[in-house]
Amino acid sequence: MSAYNNFTIARFKDGELSLDRRVFNYRPSSNDKFHTVLEGERLDSIAYKYYKNSTLWHIIADVNVITNPFSIEPGDELVIPALI
């Protein structure tokens, strides 16, 4: 199963991609973690690393105000919210 199931992917004329999805309501917590993106990582692989569930990638995207999940780059610093 793809981590991008149940979301609508839009491809714009200029080649950019975007997803329509629900937004996660974030409340900062002392249990939040931080992650520096490594070469080849995607939001779904990062979600699996922290949550053991790749389909929760959209939570990381929402908290970090990432509108295009394909746009993360090595060196980007991400907040990984605690799921309480």
N, C-alpha and C positions, 0 to 999 in steps of 0.2 A: 504494500500500500504506500502511495506517495504521501509525503507530508503536505502536499499542495492540493490534495483532494478536498472537495466541498468548498472551494474558493473559486471565484471567477478570475481568470487571468486575461488582462486586456493588453493587446499589442498595439502601440500607437504607430502612426505613419513614419515617425522618425526612428522606429525600431525599439523604443523604450518599452519596458514591461511594467505593469502595475497589477495589483490584486485588490478585489473588493472583499472586505472581511469585517467581522465584528471587532470592536475595540475593547481591550482589556482595561479595567479600572484599577490603576496602580496606586498603592499606598506604600511609601518607603518603609523599610523594616531594617532593623539591625542584623537580620539574617540574610539580607541581600548579599550577593557575591558580585565580583567584577571579573571580566574576561577580556583579554587582548586577543583579537582575531588573528589566527595564523593562516599562512598560505594554504589555499584549498578548502578552508572551512566555509560552511554555509550555515544559515540560521537553523535549519532542521538538524544538522549534525551537532551544533552547539546545544540546542534544546535537548537532544538525546543525552549528551554528556552530563548535563546538570539535572534533567528531569526523568531520564530513561524513557522519554516519549517524544519522538521527533515531531509529532503533530502539534506540539505546543510552541512551535517556533514563533507564532504570531504574538505571543505574550512578550517575548524578548523584543520583537519589532515594535510593538506599541510603546513599551516602556522607554525605548531608545529613539522614538520618533523616526523610525525607518519606514518610509512609504514604499520603497522598492526593495524587497528582500534580496534581490540579486545585486544590490549595490554595495554590500559591505566589502571592505578591503583589509588586507593584512595591516595590523597596527591599530585598527579601530578599537576603542575601549567601549565595552558594553556593560550595562548594569544587567545582572541576572537576578530578577526578583524572586524572593522566597515565596513559595506557594503555601500559604497558611490556610 
